[in-house]
């Protein structure tokens, strides 16, 4: 339950800061190698 709350606390509206993305994913059990995370971020929409 605490892990879910940690993820939710990092979300602002329907967005999450790039600086929080890696830890938010890890909190829900998703771990990506650094290279894959960096590649995914290249394709992310940034406001």
PDB file of N, CA, C and O in Angstrom, chain B, residues numbered from 101:
ATOM      1  N   UNK B 101       0.813  -1.186   0.000  1.00  0.00           N
ATOM      2  CA  UNK B 101       0.000   0.000   0.000  1.00  0.00           C
ATOM      3  C   UNK B 101       0.864   1.260   0.000  1.00  0.00           C
ATOM      4  O   UNK B 101       0.580   2.211  -0.728  1.00  0.00           O
ATOM      5  N   UNK B 102       1.914   1.266   0.813  1.00  0.00           N
ATOM      6  CA  UNK B 102       2.790   2.439   0.873  1.00  0.00           C
ATOM      7  C   UNK B 102       3.436   2.705  -0.482  1.00  0.00           C
ATOM      8  O   UNK B 102       3.610   3.860  -0.868  1.00  0.00           O
ATOM      9  N   UNK B 103       3.794   1.640  -1.211  1.00  0.00           N
ATOM     10  CA  UNK B 103       4.401   1.820  -2.532  1.00  0.00           C
ATOM     11  C   UNK B 103       3.445   2.548  -3.464  1.00  0.00           C
ATOM     12  O   UNK B 103       3.861   3.438  -4.206  1.00  0.00           O
ATOM     13  N   UNK B 104       2.176   2.179  -3.435  1.00  0.00           N
ATOM     14  CA  UNK B 104       1.182   2.850  -4.276  1.00  0.00           C
ATOM     15  C   UNK B 104       1.065   4.318  -3.897  1.00  0.00           C
ATOM     16  O   UNK B 104       0.978   5.178  -4.774  1.00  0.00           O
ATOM     17  N   UNK B 105       1.061   4.609  -2.624  1.00  0.00           N
ATOM     18  CA  UNK B 105       0.985   6.002  -2.178  1.00  0.00           C
ATOM     19  C   UNK B 105       2.217   6.791  -2.599  1.00  0.00           C
ATOM     20  O   UNK B 105       2.112   7.968  -2.944  1.00  0.00           O
ATOM     21  N   UNK B 106       3.383   6.152  -2.573  1.00  0.00           N
ATOM     22  CA  UNK B 106       4.609   6.823  -3.011  1.00  0.00           C
ATOM     23  C   UNK B 106       4.518   7.202  -4.482  1.00  0.00           C
ATOM     24  O   UNK B 106       4.934   8.293  -4.871  1.00  0.00           O
ATOM     25  N   UNK B 107       3.975   6.306  -5.299  1.00  0.00           N
ATOM     26  CA  UNK B 107       3.824   6.588  -6.732  1.00  0.00           C
ATOM     27  C   UNK B 107       2.834   7.723  -6.934  1.00  0.00           C
ATOM     28  O   UNK B 107       3.110   8.666  -7.675  1.00  0.00           O
ATOM     29  N   UNK B 108       1.694   7.638  -6.287  1.00  0.00           N
ATOM     30  CA  UNK B 108       0.659   8.659  -6.441  1.00  0.00           C
ATOM     31  C   UNK B 108       1.167  10.027  -6.003  1.00  0.00           C
ATOM     32  O   UNK B 108       0.807  11.038  -6.605  1.00  0.00           O
ATOM     33  N   UNK B 109       1.985  10.074  -4.983  1.00  0.00           N
ATOM     34  CA  UNK B 109       2.482  11.360  -4.491  1.00  0.00           C
ATOM     35  C   UNK B 109       3.413  12.039  -5.490  1.00  0.00           C
ATOM     36  O   UNK B 109       3.631  13.248  -5.403  1.00  0.00           O
ATOM     37  N   UNK B 110       3.959  11.287  -6.428  1.00  0.00           N
ATOM     38  CA  UNK B 110       4.863  11.853  -7.424  1.00  0.00           C
ATOM     39  C   UNK B 110       4.127  12.346  -8.669  1.00  0.00           C
ATOM     40  O   UNK B 110       4.723  13.013  -9.515  1.00  0.00           O
ATOM     41  N   UNK B 111       2.843  12.024  -8.788  1.00  0.00           N
ATOM     42  CA  UNK B 111       2.048  12.417  -9.948  1.00  0.00           C
ATOM     43  C   UNK B 111       1.379  13.752  -9.664  1.00  0.00           C
ATOM     44  O   UNK B 111       0.756  13.945  -8.619  1.00  0.00           O
ATOM     45  N   UNK B 112       1.520  14.667 -10.613  1.00  0.00           N
ATOM     46  CA  UNK B 112       0.883  15.978 -10.496  1.00  0.00           C
ATOM     47  C   UNK B 112      -0.125  16.093 -11.626  1.00  0.00           C
ATOM     48  O   UNK B 112       0.253  16.228 -12.789  1.00  0.00           O
ATOM     49  N   UNK B 113      -1.410  16.039 -11.286  1.00  0.00           N
ATOM     50  CA  UNK B 113      -2.441  16.010 -12.326  1.00  0.00           C
ATOM     51  C   UNK B 113      -2.350  14.677 -13.031  1.00  0.00           C
ATOM     52  O   UNK B 113      -2.517  13.628 -12.408  1.00  0.00           O
ATOM     53  N   UNK B 114      -2.088  14.707 -14.316  1.00  0.00           N
ATOM     54  CA  UNK B 114      -1.897  13.463 -15.066  1.00  0.00           C
ATOM     55  C   UNK B 114      -0.460  13.337 -15.558  1.00  0.00           C
ATOM     56  O   UNK B 114      -0.189  12.625 -16.525  1.00  0.00           O
ATOM     57  N   UNK B 115       0.460  14.031 -14.888  1.00  0.00           N
ATOM     58  CA  UNK B 115       1.863  14.055 -15.314  1.00  0.00           C
ATOM     59  C   UNK B 115       2.779  13.672 -14.168  1.00  0.00           C
ATOM     60  O   UNK B 115       2.418  13.762 -12.994  1.00  0.00           O
ATOM     61  N   UNK B 116       3.972  13.243 -14.541  1.00  0.00           N
ATOM     62  CA  UNK B 116       4.997  12.935 -13.548  1.00  0.00           C
ATOM     63  C   UNK B 116       6.302  13.568 -14.021  1.00  0.00           C
ATOM     64  O   UNK B 116       6.615  13.548 -15.212  1.00  0.00           O
ATOM     65  N   UNK B 117       7.043  14.118 -13.099  1.00  0.00           N
ATOM     66  CA  UNK B 117       8.325  14.740 -13.439  1.00  0.00           C
ATOM     67  C   UNK B 117       9.312  13.666 -13.875  1.00  0.00           C
ATOM     68  O   UNK B 117       9.348  12.578 -13.300  1.00  0.00           O
ATOM     69  N   UNK B 118      10.099  13.968 -14.875  1.00  0.00           N
ATOM     70  CA  UNK B 118      11.097  13.021 -15.365  1.00  0.00           C
ATOM     71  C   UNK B 118      12.016  12.583 -14.233  1.00  0.00           C
ATOM     72  O   UNK B 118      12.426  11.424 -14.178  1.00  0.00           O
ATOM     73  N   UNK B 119      12.337  13.495 -13.339  1.00  0.00           N
ATOM     74  CA  UNK B 119      13.236  13.164 -12.232  1.00  0.00           C
ATOM     75  C   UNK B 119      12.641  12.132 -11.277  1.00  0.00           C
ATOM     76  O   UNK B 119      13.381  11.495 -10.527  1.00  0.00           O
ATOM     77  N   UNK B 120      11.321  11.954 -11.291  1.00  0.00           N
ATOM     78  CA  UNK B 120      10.658  10.981 -10.418  1.00  0.00           C
ATOM     79  C   UNK B 120      10.278   9.694 -11.138  1.00  0.00           C
ATOM     80  O   UNK B 120       9.850   8.732 -10.500  1.00  0.00           O
ATOM     81  N   UNK B 121      10.427   9.668 -12.449  1.00  0.00           N
ATOM     82  CA  UNK B 121       9.924   8.536 -13.225  1.00  0.00           C
ATOM     83  C   UNK B 121      10.568   7.208 -12.847  1.00  0.00           C
ATOM     84  O   UNK B 121       9.866   6.220 -12.634  1.00  0.00           O
ATOM     85  N   UNK B 122      11.868   7.174 -12.763  1.00  0.00           N
ATOM     86  CA  UNK B 122      12.561   5.918 -12.469  1.00  0.00           C
ATOM     87  C   UNK B 122      12.124   5.341 -11.118  1.00  0.00           C
ATOM     88  O   UNK B 122      11.853   4.145 -11.016  1.00  0.00           O
ATOM     89  N   UNK B 123      12.056   6.174 -10.097  1.00  0.00           N
ATOM     90  CA  UNK B 123      11.658   5.662  -8.784  1.00  0.00           C
ATOM     91  C   UNK B 123      10.181   5.285  -8.755  1.00  0.00           C
ATOM     92  O   UNK B 123       9.806   4.327  -8.079  1.00  0.00           O
ATOM     93  N   UNK B 124       9.338   6.018  -9.474  1.00  0.00           N
ATOM     94  CA  UNK B 124       7.916   5.673  -9.526  1.00  0.00           C
ATOM     95  C   UNK B 124       7.718   4.321 -10.199  1.00  0.00           C
ATOM     96  O   UNK B 124       6.931   3.500  -9.728  1.00  0.00           O
ATOM     97  N   UNK B 125       8.426   4.088 -11.294  1.00  0.00           N
ATOM     98  CA  UNK B 125       8.338   2.787 -11.964  1.00  0.00           C
ATOM     99  C   UNK B 125       8.832   1.673 -11.053  1.00  0.00           C
ATOM    100  O   UNK B 125       8.214   0.611 -10.976  1.00  0.00           O
ATOM    101  N   UNK B 126       9.929   1.910 -10.372  1.00  0.00           N
ATOM    102  CA  UNK B 126      10.483   0.896  -9.463  1.00  0.00           C
ATOM    103  C   UNK B 126       9.497   0.567  -8.346  1.00  0.00           C
ATOM    104  O   UNK B 126       9.389  -0.588  -7.933  1.00  0.00           O
ATOM    105  N   UNK B 127       8.783   1.571  -7.859  1.00  0.00           N
ATOM    106  CA  UNK B 127       7.805   1.350  -6.789  1.00  0.00           C
ATOM    107  C   UNK B 127       6.653   0.457  -7.217  1.00  0.00           C
ATOM    108  O   UNK B 127       6.007  -0.162  -6.371  1.00  0.00           O
ATOM    109  N   UNK B 128       6.383   0.380  -8.513  1.00  0.00           N
ATOM    110  CA  UNK B 128       5.315  -0.509  -8.979  1.00  0.00           C
ATOM    111  C   UNK B 128       5.884  -1.767  -9.628  1.00  0.00           C
ATOM    112  O   UNK B 128       5.173  -2.507 -10.308  1.00  0.00           O
ATOM    113  N   UNK B 129       7.172  -1.994  -9.409  1.00  0.00           N
ATOM    114  CA  UNK B 129       7.789  -3.240  -9.843  1.00  0.00           C
ATOM    115  C   UNK B 129       8.346  -3.247 -11.246  1.00  0.00           C
ATOM    116  O   UNK B 129       8.644  -4.314 -11.784  1.00  0.00           O
ATOM    117  N   UNK B 130       8.493  -2.083 -11.853  1.00  0.00           N
ATOM    118  CA  UNK B 130       9.048  -2.002 -13.203  1.00  0.00           C
ATOM    119  C   UNK B 130      10.456  -1.443 -13.114  1.00  0.00           C
ATOM    120  O   UNK B 130      10.653  -0.301 -12.699  1.00  0.00           O
ATOM    121  N   UNK B 131      11.427  -2.243 -13.501  1.00  0.00           N
ATOM    122  CA  UNK B 131      12.808  -1.766 -13.531  1.00  0.00           C
ATOM    123  C   UNK B 131      13.331  -1.883 -14.954  1.00  0.00           C
ATOM    124  O   UNK B 131      13.207  -2.926 -15.596  1.00  0.00           O
ATOM    125  N   UNK B 132      13.903  -0.818 -15.420  1.00  0.00           N
ATOM    126  CA  UNK B 132      14.467  -0.782 -16.761  1.00  0.00           C
ATOM    127  C   UNK B 132      15.963  -0.539 -16.667  1.00  0.00           C
ATOM    128  O   UNK B 132      16.419   0.236 -15.826  1.00  0.00           O
ATOM    129  N   UNK B 133      16.729  -1.198 -17.528  1.00  0.00           N
ATOM    130  CA  UNK B 133      18.150  -0.857 -17.594  1.00  0.00           C
ATOM    131  C   UNK B 133      18.281   0.624 -17.959  1.00  0.00           C
ATOM    132  O   UNK B 133      17.431   1.169 -18.662  1.00  0.00           O
ATOM    133  N   UNK B 134      19.334   1.267 -17.485  1.00  0.00           N
ATOM    134  CA  UNK B 134      19.531   2.698 -17.695  1.00  0.00           C
ATOM    135  C   UNK B 134      19.378   3.081 -19.170  1.00  0.00           C
ATOM    136  O   UNK B 134      18.746   4.088 -19.487  1.00  0.00           O
ATOM    137  N   UNK B 135      19.948   2.291 -20.058  1.00  0.00           N
ATOM    138  CA  UNK B 135      19.870   2.594 -21.489  1.00  0.00           C
ATOM    139  C   UNK B 135      18.446   2.576 -22.010  1.00  0.00           C
ATOM    140  O   UNK B 135      18.078   3.418 -22.830  1.00  0.00           O
ATOM    141  N   UNK B 136      17.636   1.629 -21.548  1.00  0.00           N
ATOM    142  CA  UNK B 136      16.243   1.550 -21.987  1.00  0.00           C
ATOM    143  C   UNK B 136      15.436   2.722 -21.448  1.00  0.00           C
ATOM    144  O   UNK B 136      14.592   3.273 -22.154  1.00  0.00           O
ATOM    145  N   UNK B 137      15.689   3.101 -20.213  1.00  0.00           N
ATOM    146  CA  UNK B 137      14.992   4.249 -19.638  1.00  0.00           C
ATOM    147  C   UNK B 137      15.346   5.519 -20.410  1.00  0.00           C
ATOM    148  O   UNK B 137      14.463   6.313 -20.732  1.00  0.00           O
ATOM    149  N   UNK B 138      16.609   5.712 -20.703  1.00  0.00           N
ATOM    150  CA  UNK B 138      17.038   6.893 -21.455  1.00  0.00           C
ATOM    151  C   UNK B 138      16.422   6.904 -22.846  1.00  0.00           C
ATOM    152  O   UNK B 138      16.019   7.960 -23.333  1.00  0.00           O
ATOM    153  N   UNK B 139      16.343   5.747 -23.492  1.00  0.00           N
ATOM    154  CA  UNK B 139      15.743   5.651 -24.826  1.00  0.00           C
ATOM    155  C   UNK B 139      14.251   5.974 -24.758  1.00  0.00           C
ATOM    156  O   UNK B 139      13.731   6.681 -25.622  1.00  0.00           O
ATOM    157  N   UNK B 140      13.566   5.468 -23.747  1.00  0.00           N
ATOM    158  CA  UNK B 140      12.138   5.757 -23.587  1.00  0.00           C
ATOM    159  C   UNK B 140      11.912   7.250 -23.367  1.00  0.00           C
ATOM    160  O   UNK B 140      10.955   7.818 -23.893  1.00  0.00           O
ATOM    161  N   UNK B 141      12.784   7.881 -22.597  1.00  0.00           N
ATOM    162  CA  UNK B 141      12.630   9.308 -22.317  1.00  0.00           C
ATOM    163  C   UNK B 141      12.823  10.160 -23.567  1.00  0.00           C
ATOM    164  O   UNK B 141      12.278  11.260 -23.655  1.00  0.00           O
ATOM    165  N   UNK B 142      13.589   9.666 -24.528  1.00  0.00           N
ATOM    166  CA  UNK B 142      13.772  10.399 -25.784  1.00  0.00           C
ATOM    167  C   UNK B 142      12.451  10.540 -26.529  1.00  0.00           C
ATOM    168  O   UNK B 142      12.259  11.489 -27.290  1.00  0.00           O
ATOM    169  N   UNK B 143      11.542   9.596 -26.310  1.00  0.00           N
ATOM    170  CA  UNK B 143      10.270   9.583 -27.028  1.00  0.00           C
ATOM    171  C   UNK B 143       9.112  10.140 -26.205  1.00  0.00           C
ATOM    172  O   UNK B 143       7.973  10.166 -26.671  1.00  0.00           O
ATOM    173  N   UNK B 144       9.397  10.578 -24.997  1.00  0.00           N
ATOM    174  CA  UNK B 144       8.347  11.096 -24.117  1.00  0.00           C
ATOM    175  C   UNK B 144       7.994  12.530 -24.495  1.00  0.00           C
ATOM    176  O   UNK B 144       8.852  13.307 -24.914  1.00  0.00           O
ATOM    177  N   UNK B 145       6.728  12.862 -24.340  1.00  0.00           N
ATOM    178  CA  UNK B 145       6.274  14.226 -24.558  1.00  0.00           C
ATOM    179  C   UNK B 145       6.623  15.049 -23.324  1.00  0.00           C
ATOM    180  O   UNK B 145       6.303  14.667 -22.198  1.00  0.00           O
ATOM    181  N   UNK B 146       7.277  16.173 -23.548  1.00  0.00           N
ATOM    182  CA  UNK B 146       7.710  17.028 -22.443  1.00  0.00           C
ATOM    183  C   UNK B 146       6.959  18.345 -22.514  1.00  0.00           C
ATOM    184  O   UNK B 146       6.896  18.987 -23.562  1.00  0.00           O
ATOM    185  N   UNK B 147       6.392  18.737 -21.379  1.00  0.00           N
ATOM    186  CA  UNK B 147       5.702  20.039 -21.290  1.00  0.00           C
ATOM    187  C   UNK B 147       6.626  21.065 -20.704  1.00  0.00           C
ATOM    188  O   UNK B 147       6.241  22.223 -20.545  1.00  0.00           O
TER     189      UNK B 147
END
